[in-house]
Amino acid sequence: KVPSRELLRKVSQALKYPLPDSSKAISTIFEDTNGALELAKCPRMRPRTKHIAIKYHHFREQITSGKIKVKGIDTNDQIADIFTKPLVRTKFEALRKMLLSW
């Protein structure tokens, strides 16, 4: 699979159509798990990480090349949890407020 940003870049080159500067921006991924942060930033293999499929190494390549930046955040500020976890009402409402700014 080719990420959409890379596909867009290749198509624009083939059509000789310049992309706006915003298409060259760095994507930032916010992560609240220390293990995931370490795997993203330290590309060395360990006994517990050797099972990771080859396709996931593309993510590390994107970080190394500077196209993706990974930042650590507090678990209470991880807005993506609203889409991925069952939450108690108070946590859901707090994340909804952060997401929608109301």
SEFIZA-3560 file (N, C-alpha, C; in Angstrom, 3 decimals):
REM SEFIZA-3560
<numar><xx>0.841</xx><yy>-1.187</yy><zz>0.000</zz><atom>N</atom></numar>
<numar><xx>0.000</xx><yy>0.000</yy><zz>0.000</zz><atom>CA</atom></numar>
<numar><xx>0.882</xx><yy>1.246</yy><zz>0.000</zz><atom>C</atom></numar>
<numar><xx>0.441</xx><yy>2.249</yy><zz>-0.710</zz><atom>N</atom></numar>
<numar><xx>1.161</xx><yy>3.514</yy><zz>-0.773</zz><atom>CA</atom></numar>
<numar><xx>0.365</xx><yy>4.552</yy><zz>-0.001</zz><atom>C</atom></numar>
<numar><xx>0.982</xx><yy>5.244</yy><zz>0.965</zz><atom>N</atom></numar>
<numar><xx>0.257</xx><yy>6.285</yy><zz>1.688</zz><atom>CA</atom></numar>
<numar><xx>-0.251</xx><yy>7.356</yy><zz>0.727</zz><atom>C</atom></numar>
<numar><xx>-1.394</xx><yy>7.926</yy><zz>1.050</zz><atom>N</atom></numar>
<numar><xx>-2.037</xx><yy>8.881</yy><zz>0.139</zz><atom>CA</atom></numar>
<numar><xx>-1.164</xx><yy>10.096</yy><zz>-0.146</zz><atom>C</atom></numar>
<numar><xx>-0.405</xx><yy>10.560</yy><zz>0.832</zz><atom>N</atom></numar>
<numar><xx>0.450</xx><yy>11.721</yy><zz>0.606</zz><atom>CA</atom></numar>
<numar><xx>1.518</xx><yy>11.408</yy><zz>-0.433</zz><atom>C</atom></numar>
<numar><xx>2.102</xx><yy>10.223</yy><zz>-0.320</zz><atom>N</atom></numar>
<numar><xx>3.134</xx><yy>9.811</yy><zz>-1.272</zz><atom>CA</atom></numar>
<numar><xx>2.537</xx><yy>9.615</yy><zz>-2.664</zz><atom>C</atom></numar>
<numar><xx>1.355</xx><yy>9.038</yy><zz>-2.722</zz><atom>N</atom></numar>
<numar><xx>0.671</xx><yy>8.842</yy><zz>-4.000</zz><atom>CA</atom></numar>
<numar><xx>0.370</xx><yy>10.182</yy><zz>-4.663</zz><atom>C</atom></numar>
<numar><xx>-0.117</xx><yy>11.130</yy><zz>-3.886</zz><atom>N</atom></numar>
<numar><xx>-0.416</xx><yy>12.465</yy><zz>-4.410</zz><atom>CA</atom></numar>
<numar><xx>0.845</xx><yy>13.133</yy><zz>-4.954</zz><atom>C</atom></numar>
<numar><xx>1.945</xx><yy>12.965</yy><zz>-4.242</zz><atom>N</atom></numar>
<numar><xx>3.213</xx><yy>13.557</yy><zz>-4.683</zz><atom>CA</atom></numar>
<numar><xx>3.665</xx><yy>12.954</yy><zz>-6.011</zz><atom>C</atom></numar>
<numar><xx>3.548</xx><yy>11.640</yy><zz>-6.124</zz><atom>N</atom></numar>
<numar><xx>3.983</xx><yy>10.971</yy><zz>-7.355</zz><atom>CA</atom></numar>
<numar><xx>3.098</xx><yy>11.325</yy><zz>-8.540</zz><atom>C</atom></numar>
<numar><xx>1.802</xx><yy>11.415</yy><zz>-8.320</zz><atom>N</atom></numar>
<numar><xx>0.880</xx><yy>11.793</yy><zz>-9.401</zz><atom>CA</atom></numar>
<numar><xx>1.156</xx><yy>13.222</yy><zz>-9.855</zz><atom>C</atom></numar>
<numar><xx>1.369</xx><yy>14.119</yy><zz>-8.908</zz><atom>N</atom></numar>
<numar><xx>1.634</xx><yy>15.512</yy><zz>-9.282</zz><atom>CA</atom></numar>
<numar><xx>2.937</xx><yy>15.641</yy><zz>-10.063</zz><atom>C</atom></numar>
<numar><xx>3.936</xx><yy>14.835</yy><zz>-9.719</zz><atom>N</atom></numar>
<numar><xx>5.196</xx><yy>14.853</yy><zz>-10.471</zz><atom>CA</atom></numar>
<numar><xx>4.971</xx><yy>14.330</yy><zz>-11.885</zz><atom>C</atom></numar>
<numar><xx>4.193</xx><yy>13.260</yy><zz>-12.000</zz><atom>N</atom></numar>
<numar><xx>3.936</xx><yy>12.686</yy><zz>-13.322</zz><atom>CA</atom></numar>
<numar><xx>3.174</xx><yy>13.665</yy><zz>-14.215</zz><atom>C</atom></numar>
<numar><xx>2.276</xx><yy>14.442</yy><zz>-13.620</zz><atom>N</atom></numar>
<numar><xx>1.489</xx><yy>15.416</yy><zz>-14.376</zz><atom>CA</atom></numar>
<numar><xx>2.188</xx><yy>16.765</yy><zz>-14.493</zz><atom>C</atom></numar>
<numar><xx>3.363</xx><yy>16.857</yy><zz>-13.863</zz><atom>N</atom></numar>
<numar><xx>4.133</xx><yy>18.113</yy><zz>-13.845</zz><atom>CA</atom></numar>
<numar><xx>3.300</xx><yy>19.266</yy><zz>-13.301</zz><atom>C</atom></numar>
<numar><xx>2.580</xx><yy>18.951</yy><zz>-12.209</zz><atom>N</atom></numar>
<numar><xx>1.736</xx><yy>19.938</yy><zz>-11.532</zz><atom>CA</atom></numar>
<numar><xx>2.300</xx><yy>20.139</yy><zz>-10.129</zz><atom>C</atom></numar>
<numar><xx>2.787</xx><yy>21.339</yy><zz>-9.821</zz><atom>N</atom></numar>
<numar><xx>3.402</xx><yy>21.557</yy><zz>-8.512</zz><atom>CA</atom></numar>
<numar><xx>2.367</xx><yy>21.530</yy><zz>-7.377</zz><atom>C</atom></numar>
<numar><xx>2.749</xx><yy>20.914</yy><zz>-6.282</zz><atom>N</atom></numar>
<numar><xx>1.883</xx><yy>20.875</yy><zz>-5.109</zz><atom>CA</atom></numar>
<numar><xx>2.107</xx><yy>22.122</yy><zz>-4.262</zz><atom>C</atom></numar>
<numar><xx>1.070</xx><yy>22.577</yy><zz>-3.543</zz><atom>N</atom></numar>
<numar><xx>1.265</xx><yy>23.713</yy><zz>-2.646</zz><atom>CA</atom></numar>
<numar><xx>2.181</xx><yy>23.323</yy><zz>-1.480</zz><atom>C</atom></numar>
<numar><xx>2.766</xx><yy>24.311</yy><zz>-0.836</zz><atom>N</atom></numar>
<numar><xx>3.699</xx><yy>24.052</yy><zz>0.266</zz><atom>CA</atom></numar>
<numar><xx>3.059</xx><yy>23.253</yy><zz>1.398</zz><atom>C</atom></numar>
<numar><xx>1.760</xx><yy>23.398</yy><zz>1.604</zz><atom>N</atom></numar>
<numar><xx>1.105</xx><yy>22.678</yy><zz>2.702</zz><atom>CA</atom></numar>
<numar><xx>1.167</xx><yy>21.171</yy><zz>2.506</zz><atom>C</atom></numar>
<numar><xx>1.312</xx><yy>20.709</yy><zz>1.272</zz><atom>N</atom></numar>
<numar><xx>1.393</xx><yy>19.263</yy><zz>1.022</zz><atom>CA</atom></numar>
<numar><xx>2.748</xx><yy>18.698</yy><zz>1.436</zz><atom>C</atom></numar>
<numar><xx>3.707</xx><yy>19.567</yy><zz>1.707</zz><atom>N</atom></numar>
<numar><xx>5.032</xx><yy>19.136</yy><zz>2.128</zz><atom>CA</atom></numar>
<numar><xx>5.183</xx><yy>19.189</yy><zz>3.650</zz><atom>C</atom></numar>
<numar><xx>4.099</xx><yy>19.496</yy><zz>4.344</zz><atom>N</atom></numar>
<numar><xx>4.136</xx><yy>19.623</yy><zz>5.792</zz><atom>CA</atom></numar>
<numar><xx>4.425</xx><yy>18.267</yy><zz>6.441</zz><atom>C</atom></numar>
<numar><xx>4.973</xx><yy>18.328</yy><zz>7.628</zz><atom>N</atom></numar>
<numar><xx>5.280</xx><yy>17.125</yy><zz>8.394</zz><atom>CA</atom></numar>
<numar><xx>4.029</xx><yy>16.713</yy><zz>9.169</zz><atom>C</atom></numar>
<numar><xx>3.685</xx><yy>15.437</yy><zz>9.105</zz><atom>N</atom></numar>
<numar><xx>2.559</xx><yy>14.915</yy><zz>9.878</zz><atom>CA</atom></numar>
<numar><xx>3.036</xx><yy>14.624</yy><zz>11.294</zz><atom>C</atom></numar>
<numar><xx>2.226</xx><yy>14.970</yy><zz>12.280</zz><atom>N</atom></numar>
<numar><xx>2.555</xx><yy>14.700</yy><zz>13.676</zz><atom>CA</atom></numar>
<numar><xx>1.584</xx><yy>13.677</yy><zz>14.224</zz><atom>C</atom></numar>
<numar><xx>2.121</xx><yy>12.638</yy><zz>14.828</zz><atom>N</atom></numar>
<numar><xx>1.327</xx><yy>11.602</yy><zz>15.477</zz><atom>CA</atom></numar>
<numar><xx>1.529</xx><yy>11.744</yy><zz>16.976</zz><atom>C</atom></numar>
<numar><xx>0.433</xx><yy>11.849</yy><zz>17.713</zz><atom>N</atom></numar>
<numar><xx>0.486</xx><yy>11.986</yy><zz>19.161</zz><atom>CA</atom></numar>
<numar><xx>0.265</xx><yy>10.620</yy><zz>19.791</zz><atom>C</atom></numar>
<numar><xx>1.210</xx><yy>10.182</yy><zz>20.606</zz><atom>N</atom></numar>
<numar><xx>1.178</xx><yy>8.843</yy><zz>21.186</zz><atom>CA</atom></numar>
<numar><xx>1.264</xx><yy>8.937</yy><zz>22.706</zz><atom>C</atom></numar>
<numar><xx>0.423</xx><yy>8.151</yy><zz>23.386</zz><atom>N</atom></numar>
<numar><xx>0.443</xx><yy>8.163</yy><zz>24.850</zz><atom>CA</atom></numar>
<numar><xx>1.012</xx><yy>6.882</yy><zz>25.446</zz><atom>C</atom></numar>
<numar><xx>1.518</xx><yy>5.987</yy><zz>24.632</zz><atom>N</atom></numar>
<numar><xx>2.093</xx><yy>4.734</yy><zz>25.106</zz><atom>CA</atom></numar>
<numar><xx>3.611</xx><yy>4.787</yy><zz>24.967</zz><atom>C</atom></numar>
<numar><xx>4.301</xx><yy>4.627</yy><zz>26.089</zz><atom>N</atom></numar>
<numar><xx>5.761</xx><yy>4.721</yy><zz>26.065</zz><atom>CA</atom></numar>
<numar><xx>6.394</xx><yy>3.662</yy><zz>25.179</zz><atom>C</atom></numar>
<numar><xx>5.849</xx><yy>2.460</yy><zz>25.171</zz><atom>N</atom></numar>
<numar><xx>6.394</xx><yy>1.400</yy><zz>24.322</zz><atom>CA</atom></numar>
<numar><xx>6.317</xx><yy>1.753</yy><zz>22.847</zz><atom>C</atom></numar>
<numar><xx>5.186</xx><yy>2.324</yy><zz>22.437</zz><atom>N</atom></numar>
<numar><xx>5.031</xx><yy>2.726</yy><zz>21.036</zz><atom>CA</atom></numar>
<numar><xx>5.978</xx><yy>3.872</yy><zz>20.686</zz><atom>C</atom></numar>
<numar><xx>6.160</xx><yy>4.793</yy><zz>21.613</zz><atom>N</atom></numar>
<numar><xx>7.101</xx><yy>5.899</yy><zz>21.386</zz><atom>CA</atom></numar>
<numar><xx>8.520</xx><yy>5.367</yy><zz>21.207</zz><atom>C</atom></numar>
<numar><xx>8.912</xx><yy>4.430</yy><zz>22.052</zz><atom>N</atom></numar>
<numar><xx>10.255</xx><yy>3.872</yy><zz>21.959</zz><atom>CA</atom></numar>
<numar><xx>10.450</xx><yy>3.114</yy><zz>20.652</zz><atom>C</atom></numar>
<numar><xx>9.453</xx><yy>2.332</yy><zz>20.241</zz><atom>N</atom></numar>
<numar><xx>9.558</xx><yy>1.599</yy><zz>18.977</zz><atom>CA</atom></numar>
<numar><xx>9.665</xx><yy>2.547</yy><zz>17.789</zz><atom>C</atom></numar>
<numar><xx>8.938</xx><yy>3.654</yy><zz>17.854</zz><atom>N</atom></numar>
<numar><xx>8.958</xx><yy>4.613</yy><zz>16.752</zz><atom>CA</atom></numar>
<numar><xx>10.299</xx><yy>5.336</yy><zz>16.661</zz><atom>C</atom></numar>
<numar><xx>10.878</xx><yy>5.650</yy><zz>17.801</zz><atom>N</atom></numar>
<numar><xx>12.091</xx><yy>6.459</yy><zz>17.806</zz><atom>CA</atom></numar>
<numar><xx>13.382</xx><yy>5.651</yy><zz>17.770</zz><atom>C</atom></numar>
<numar><xx>13.350</xx><yy>4.408</yy><zz>18.242</zz><atom>N</atom></numar>
<numar><xx>14.553</xx><yy>3.571</yy><zz>18.279</zz><atom>CA</atom></numar>
<numar><xx>14.366</xx><yy>2.400</yy><zz>17.323</zz><atom>C</atom></numar>
<numar><xx>14.934</xx><yy>2.460</yy><zz>16.145</zz><atom>N</atom></numar>
<numar><xx>14.682</xx><yy>1.436</yy><zz>15.123</zz><atom>CA</atom></numar>
<numar><xx>15.385</xx><yy>0.107</yy><zz>15.335</zz><atom>C</atom></numar>
<numar><xx>15.949</xx><yy>-0.152</yy><zz>16.491</zz><atom>N</atom></numar>
<numar><xx>16.632</xx><yy>-1.436</yy><zz>16.687</zz><atom>CA</atom></numar>
<numar><xx>15.622</xx><yy>-2.538</yy><zz>17.045</zz><atom>C</atom></numar>
<numar><xx>15.939</xx><yy>-3.727</yy><zz>16.641</zz><atom>N</atom></numar>
<numar><xx>15.080</xx><yy>-4.875</yy><zz>16.895</zz><atom>CA</atom></numar>
<numar><xx>15.399</xx><yy>-5.471</yy><zz>18.265</zz><atom>C</atom></numar>
<numar><xx>14.371</xx><yy>-5.986</yy><zz>18.898</zz><atom>N</atom></numar>
<numar><xx>14.504</xx><yy>-6.647</yy><zz>20.189</zz><atom>CA</atom></numar>
<numar><xx>13.754</xx><yy>-7.971</yy><zz>20.107</zz><atom>C</atom></numar>
<numar><xx>13.998</xx><yy>-8.875</yy><zz>21.027</zz><atom>N</atom></numar>
<numar><xx>13.299</xx><yy>-10.165</yy><zz>20.962</zz><atom>CA</atom></numar>
<numar><xx>11.773</xx><yy>-10.032</yy><zz>20.929</zz><atom>C</atom></numar>
<numar><xx>11.219</xx><yy>-9.051</yy><zz>21.615</zz><atom>N</atom></numar>
<numar><xx>9.764</xx><yy>-8.904</yy><zz>21.655</zz><atom>CA</atom></numar>
<numar><xx>9.209</xx><yy>-8.147</yy><zz>20.453</zz><atom>C</atom></numar>
<numar><xx>10.083</xx><yy>-7.534</yy><zz>19.656</zz><atom>N</atom></numar>
<numar><xx>9.605</xx><yy>-6.774</yy><zz>18.495</zz><atom>CA</atom></numar>
<numar><xx>9.937</xx><yy>-7.447</yy><zz>17.170</zz><atom>C</atom></numar>
<numar><xx>10.590</xx><yy>-8.585</yy><zz>17.203</zz><atom>N</atom></numar>
<numar><xx>10.986</xx><yy>-9.225</yy><zz>15.948</zz><atom>CA</atom></numar>
<numar><xx>9.797</xx><yy>-9.741</yy><zz>15.151</zz><atom>C</atom></numar>
<numar><xx>8.633</xx><yy>-9.894</yy><zz>15.779</zz><atom>N</atom></numar>
<numar><xx>7.443</xx><yy>-10.398</yy><zz>15.087</zz><atom>CA</atom></numar>
<numar><xx>6.719</xx><yy>-9.328</yy><zz>14.279</zz><atom>C</atom></numar>
<numar><xx>7.128</xx><yy>-8.081</yy><zz>14.398</zz><atom>N</atom></numar>
<numar><xx>6.452</xx><yy>-6.985</yy><zz>13.696</zz><atom>CA</atom></numar>
<numar><xx>6.641</xx><yy>-7.156</yy><zz>12.194</zz><atom>C</atom></numar>
<numar><xx>5.549</xx><yy>-7.094</yy><zz>11.465</zz><atom>N</atom></numar>
<numar><xx>5.577</xx><yy>-7.321</yy><zz>10.013</zz><atom>CA</atom></numar>
<numar><xx>6.406</xx><yy>-6.257</yy><zz>9.297</zz><atom>C</atom></numar>
<numar><xx>6.928</xx><yy>-6.641</yy><zz>8.161</zz><atom>N</atom></numar>
<numar><xx>7.773</xx><yy>-5.756</yy><zz>7.352</zz><atom>CA</atom></numar>
<numar><xx>7.049</xx><yy>-4.457</yy><zz>7.006</zz><atom>C</atom></numar>
<numar><xx>5.746</xx><yy>-4.532</yy><zz>6.707</zz><atom>N</atom></numar>
<numar><xx>5.039</xx><yy>-3.327</yy><zz>6.279</zz><atom>CA</atom></numar>
<numar><xx>5.039</xx><yy>-2.229</yy><zz>7.350</zz><atom>C</atom></numar>
<numar><xx>5.190</xx><yy>-2.607</yy><zz>8.611</zz><atom>N</atom></numar>
<numar><xx>5.215</xx><yy>-1.604</yy><zz>9.668</zz><atom>CA</atom></numar>
<numar><xx>6.549</xx><yy>-0.882</yy><zz>9.749</zz><atom>C</atom></numar>
<numar><xx>7.564</xx><yy>-1.434</yy><zz>9.126</zz><atom>N</atom></numar>
<numar><xx>8.856</xx><yy>-0.756</yy><zz>9.110</zz><atom>CA</atom></numar>
<numar><xx>8.807</xx><yy>0.501</yy><zz>8.226</zz><atom>C</atom></numar>
<numar><xx>7.819</xx><yy>0.560</yy><zz>7.338</zz><atom>N</atom></numar>
<numar><xx>7.618</xx><yy>1.763</yy><zz>6.523</zz><atom>CA</atom></numar>
<numar><xx>7.396</xx><yy>2.974</yy><zz>7.425</zz><atom>C</atom></numar>
<numar><xx>6.671</xx><yy>2.780</yy><zz>8.513</zz><atom>N</atom></numar>
<numar><xx>6.412</xx><yy>3.851</yy><zz>9.479</zz><atom>CA</atom></numar>
<numar><xx>7.720</xx><yy>4.396</yy><zz>10.037</zz><atom>C</atom></numar>
<numar><xx>8.627</xx><yy>3.490</yy><zz>10.396</zz><atom>N</atom></numar>
<numar><xx>9.929</xx><yy>3.931</yy><zz>10.905</zz><atom>CA</atom></numar>
<numar><xx>10.723</xx><yy>4.694</yy><zz>9.848</zz><atom>C</atom></numar>
<numar><xx>10.641</xx><yy>4.248</yy><zz>8.612</zz><atom>N</atom></numar>
<numar><xx>11.331</xx><yy>4.941</yy><zz>7.520</zz><atom>CA</atom></numar>
<numar><xx>10.812</xx><yy>6.362</yy><zz>7.364</zz><atom>C</atom></numar>
<numar><xx>9.509</xx><yy>6.536</yy><zz>7.515</zz><atom>N</atom></numar>
<numar><xx>8.915</xx><yy>7.863</yy><zz>7.395</zz><atom>CA</atom></numar>
<numar><xx>9.378</xx><yy>8.764</yy><zz>8.530</zz><atom>C</atom></numar>
<numar><xx>9.550</xx><yy>8.223</yy><zz>9.711</zz><atom>N</atom></numar>
<numar><xx>10.061</xx><yy>9.001</yy><zz>10.850</zz><atom>CA</atom></numar>
<numar><xx>11.510</xx><yy>9.381</yy><zz>10.604</zz><atom>C</atom></numar>
<numar><xx>12.315</xx><yy>8.412</yy><zz>10.159</zz><atom>N</atom></numar>
<numar><xx>13.731</xx><yy>8.660</yy><zz>9.896</zz><atom>CA</atom></numar>
<numar><xx>13.920</xx><yy>9.716</yy><zz>8.810</zz><atom>C</atom></numar>
<numar><xx>13.069</xx><yy>9.683</yy><zz>7.786</zz><atom>N</atom></numar>
<numar><xx>13.190</xx><yy>10.645</yy><zz>6.692</zz><atom>CA</atom></numar>
<numar><xx>12.630</xx><yy>12.021</yy><zz>7.052</zz><atom>C</atom></numar>
<numar><xx>11.935</xx><yy>12.128</yy><zz>8.184</zz><atom>N</atom></numar>
<numar><xx>11.410</xx><yy>13.420</yy><zz>8.617</zz><atom>CA</atom></numar>
<numar><xx>10.027</xx><yy>13.744</yy><zz>8.097</zz><atom>C</atom></numar>
<numar><xx>9.357</xx><yy>12.797</yy><zz>7.466</zz><atom>N</atom></numar>
<numar><xx>8.007</xx><yy>13.047</yy><zz>6.951</zz><atom>CA</atom></numar>
<numar><xx>6.947</xx><yy>12.923</yy><zz>8.041</zz><atom>C</atom></numar>
<numar><xx>7.267</xx><yy>12.163</yy><zz>9.093</zz><atom>N</atom></numar>
<numar><xx>6.368</xx><yy>11.983</yy><zz>10.227</zz><atom>CA</atom></numar>
<numar><xx>7.135</xx><yy>12.305</yy><zz>11.496</zz><atom>C</atom></numar>
<numar><xx>6.466</xx><yy>12.975</yy><zz>12.419</zz><atom>N</atom></numar>
<numar><xx>7.043</xx><yy>13.285</yy><zz>13.715</zz><atom>CA</atom></numar>
<numar><xx>6.139</xx><yy>12.651</yy><zz>14.775</zz><atom>C</atom></numar>
<numar><xx>6.733</xx><yy>12.012</yy><zz>15.775</zz><atom>N</atom></numar>
<numar><xx>5.963</xx><yy>11.382</yy><zz>16.849</zz><atom>CA</atom></numar>
<numar><xx>6.207</xx><yy>12.160</yy><zz>18.125</zz><atom>C</atom></numar>
<numar><xx>5.121</xx><yy>12.548</yy><zz>18.788</zz><atom>N</atom></numar>
<numar><xx>5.212</xx><yy>13.292</yy><zz>20.041</zz><atom>CA</atom></numar>
<numar><xx>4.476</xx><yy>12.535</yy><zz>21.134</zz><atom>C</atom></numar>
<numar><xx>5.053</xx><yy>12.537</yy><zz>22.310</zz><atom>N</atom></numar>
<numar><xx>4.400</xx><yy>11.924</yy><zz>23.458</zz><atom>CA</atom></numar>
<numar><xx>3.446</xx><yy>12.901</yy><zz>24.111</zz><atom>C</atom></numar>
<numar><xx>2.283</xx><yy>12.394</yy><zz>24.517</zz><atom>N</atom></numar>
<numar><xx>1.316</xx><yy>13.219</yy><zz>25.239</zz><atom>CA</atom></numar>
<numar><xx>0.785</xx><yy>12.434</yy><zz>26.429</zz><atom>C</atom></numar>
<numar><xx>0.180</xx><yy>13.132</yy><zz>27.357</zz><atom>N</atom></numar>
<numar><xx>-0.440</xx><yy>12.505</yy><zz>28.515</zz><atom>CA</atom></numar>
<numar><xx>-1.637</xx><yy>11.678</yy><zz>28.069</zz><atom>C</atom></numar>
<numar><xx>-1.842</xx><yy>10.557</yy><zz>28.711</zz><atom>N</atom></numar>
<numar><xx>-2.941</xx><yy>9.676</yy><zz>28.318</zz><atom>CA</atom></numar>
<numar><xx>-4.308</xx><yy>10.341</yy><zz>28.453</zz><atom>C</atom></numar>
<numar><xx>-4.428</xx><yy>11.304</yy><zz>29.351</zz><atom>N</atom></numar>
<numar><xx>-5.706</xx><yy>12.022</yy><zz>29.519</zz><atom>CA</atom></numar>
<numar><xx>-5.984</xx><yy>12.994</yy><zz>28.383</zz><atom>C</atom></numar>
<numar><xx>-4.967</xx><yy>13.307</yy><zz>27.601</zz><atom>N</atom></numar>
<numar><xx>-5.122</xx><yy>14.239</yy><zz>26.488</zz><atom>CA</atom></numar>
<numar><xx>-5.194</xx><yy>13.536</yy><zz>25.130</zz><atom>C</atom></numar>
<numar><xx>-5.266</xx><yy>12.218</yy><zz>25.118</zz><atom>N</atom></numar>
<numar><xx>-5.298</xx><yy>11.454</yy><zz>23.866</zz><atom>CA</atom></numar>
<numar><xx>-6.728</xx><yy>11.462</yy><zz>23.299</zz><atom>C</atom></numar>
<numar><xx>-6.991</xx><yy>12.412</yy><zz>22.423</zz><atom>N</atom></numar>
<numar><xx>-8.331</xx><yy>12.595</yy><zz>21.857</zz><atom>CA</atom></numar>
<numar><xx>-8.769</xx><yy>11.381</yy><zz>21.047</zz><atom>C</atom></numar>
<numar><xx>-7.833</xx><yy>10.655</yy><zz>20.462</zz><atom>N</atom></numar>
<numar><xx>-8.189</xx><yy>9.481</yy><zz>19.649</zz><atom>CA</atom></numar>
<numar><xx>-8.915</xx><yy>8.414</yy><zz>20.458</zz><atom>C</atom></numar>
<numar><xx>-8.764</xx><yy>8.427</yy><zz>21.781</zz><atom>N</atom></numar>
<numar><xx>-9.442</xx><yy>7.439</yy><zz>22.621</zz><atom>CA</atom></numar>
<numar><xx>-10.958</xx><yy>7.494</yy><zz>22.470</zz><atom>C</atom></numar>
<numar><xx>-11.491</xx><yy>8.650</yy><zz>22.103</zz><atom>N</atom></numar>
<numar><xx>-12.942</xx><yy>8.773</yy><zz>21.943</zz><atom>CA</atom></numar>
<numar><xx>-13.442</xx><yy>7.871</yy><zz>20.810</zz><atom>C</atom></numar>
<numar><xx>-12.572</xx><yy>7.557</yy><zz>19.854</zz><atom>N</atom></numar>
<numar><xx>-12.937</xx><yy>6.717</yy><zz>18.714</zz><atom>CA</atom></numar>
<numar><xx>-12.557</xx><yy>5.254</yy><zz>18.897</zz><atom>C</atom></numar>
<numar><xx>-11.677</xx><yy>4.956</yy><zz>19.864</zz><atom>N</atom></numar>
<numar><xx>-11.114</xx><yy>3.615</yy><zz>19.933</zz><atom>CA</atom></numar>
<numar><xx>-11.410</xx><yy>2.845</yy><zz>21.210</zz><atom>C</atom></numar>
<numar><xx>-11.980</xx><yy>3.486</yy><zz>22.233</zz><atom>N</atom></numar>
<numar><xx>-12.179</xx><yy>2.814</yy><zz>23.510</zz><atom>CA</atom></numar>
<numar><xx>-13.571</xx><yy>3.085</yy><zz>24.071</zz><atom>C</atom></numar>
<numar><xx>-14.097</xx><yy>2.130</yy><zz>24.826</zz><atom>N</atom></numar>
<numar><xx>-15.319</xx><yy>2.434</yy><zz>25.576</zz><atom>CA</atom></numar>
<numar><xx>-14.932</xx><yy>3.340</yy><zz>26.750</zz><atom>C</atom></numar>
<numar><xx>-15.636</xx><yy>4.418</yy><zz>26.933</zz><atom>N</atom></numar>
<numar><xx>-15.274</xx><yy>5.398</yy><zz>27.954</zz><atom>CA</atom></numar>
<numar><xx>-16.431</xx><yy>5.640</yy><zz>28.907</zz><atom>C</atom></numar>
<numar><xx>-16.091</xx><yy>5.984</yy><zz>30.159</zz><atom>N</atom></numar>
<numar><xx>-17.128</xx><yy>6.428</yy><zz>31.085</zz><atom>CA</atom></numar>
<numar><xx>-17.609</xx><yy>7.799</yy><zz>30.622</zz><atom>C</atom></numar>
<numar><xx>-18.786</xx><yy>8.167</yy><zz>31.025</zz><atom>N</atom></numar>
<numar><xx>-19.409</xx><yy>9.395</yy><zz>30.532</zz><atom>CA</atom></numar>
<numar><xx>-18.540</xx><yy>10.642</yy><zz>30.744</zz><atom>C</atom></numar>
<numar><xx>-17.944</xx><yy>10.775</yy><zz>31.924</zz><atom>N</atom></numar>
<numar><xx>-17.143</xx><yy>11.978</yy><zz>32.210</zz><atom>CA</atom></numar>
<numar><xx>-15.937</xx><yy>12.078</yy><zz>31.277</zz><atom>C</atom></numar>
<numar><xx>-15.285</xx><yy>10.940</yy><zz>31.045</zz><atom>N</atom></numar>
<numar><xx>-14.116</xx><yy>10.936</yy><zz>30.138</zz><atom>CA</atom></numar>
<numar><xx>-14.557</xx><yy>11.238</yy><zz>28.705</zz><atom>C</atom></numar>
<numar><xx>-15.671</xx><yy>10.636</yy><zz>28.277</zz><atom>N</atom></numar>
<numar><xx>-16.195</xx><yy>10.895</yy><zz>26.937</zz><atom>CA</atom></numar>
<numar><xx>-16.507</xx><yy>12.373</yy><zz>26.750</zz><atom>C</atom></numar>
<numar><xx>-17.178</xx><yy>12.972</yy><zz>27.721</zz><atom>N</atom></numar>
<numar><xx>-17.546</xx><yy>14.385</yy><zz>27.609</zz><atom>CA</atom></numar>
<numar><xx>-16.317</xx><yy>15.285</yy><zz>27.606</zz><atom>C</atom></numar>
<numar><xx>-15.298</xx><yy>14.939</yy><zz>28.392</zz><atom>N</atom></numar>
<numar><xx>-14.062</xx><yy>15.739</yy><zz>28.408</zz><atom>CA</atom></numar>
<numar><xx>-13.354</xx><yy>15.671</yy><zz>27.055</zz><atom>C</atom></numar>
<numar><xx>-13.267</xx><yy>14.467</yy><zz>26.483</zz><atom>N</atom></numar>
<numar><xx>-12.615</xx><yy>14.325</yy><zz>25.178</zz><atom>CA</atom></numar>
<numar><xx>-13.443</xx><yy>14.977</yy><zz>24.071</zz><atom>C</atom></numar>
<numar><xx>-14.768</xx><yy>14.868</yy><zz>24.173</zz><atom>N</atom></numar>
<numar><xx>-15.633</xx><yy>15.520</yy><zz>23.182</zz><atom>CA</atom></numar>
<numar><xx>-15.430</xx><yy>17.031</yy><zz>23.215</zz><atom>C</atom></numar>
<numar><xx>-15.291</xx><yy>17.579</yy><zz>24.408</zz><atom>N</atom></numar>
<numar><xx>-15.067</xx><yy>19.016</yy><zz>24.541</zz><atom>CA</atom></numar>
<numar><xx>-13.719</xx><yy>19.415</yy><zz>23.905</zz><atom>C</atom></numar>
<numar><xx>-12.701</xx><yy>18.588</yy><zz>24.120</zz><atom>N</atom></numar>
<numar><xx>-11.393</xx><yy>18.854</yy><zz>23.509</zz><atom>CA</atom></numar>
<numar><xx>-11.470</xx><yy>18.747</yy><zz>21.993</zz><atom>C</atom></numar>
<numar><xx>-12.194</xx><yy>17.752</yy><zz>21.503</zz><atom>N</atom></numar>
<numar><xx>-12.304</xx><yy>17.519</yy><zz>20.069</zz><atom>CA</atom></numar>
<numar><xx>-13.088</xx><yy>18.608</yy><zz>19.366</zz><atom>C</atom></numar>
<numar><xx>-14.202</xx><yy>18.986</yy><zz>19.941</zz><atom>N</atom></numar>
<numar><xx>-15.091</xx><yy>19.952</yy><zz>19.302</zz><atom>CA</atom></numar>
<numar><xx>-14.911</xx><yy>21.376</yy><zz>19.802</zz><atom>C</atom></numar>
<numar><xx>-14.098</xx><yy>21.536</yy><zz>20.819</zz><atom>N</atom></numar>
<numar><xx>-13.848</xx><yy>22.865</yy><zz>21.424</zz><atom>CA</atom></numar>
<numar><xx>-15.105</xx><yy>23.520</yy><zz>21.947</zz><atom>C</atom></numar>
<numar><xx>-16.010</xx><yy>22.703</yy><zz>22.510</zz><atom>N</atom></numar>
<numar><xx>-17.204</xx><yy>23.256</yy><zz>23.170</zz><atom>CA</atom></numar>
<numar><xx>-17.641</xx><yy>22.442</yy><zz>24.340</zz><atom>C</atom></numar>
//
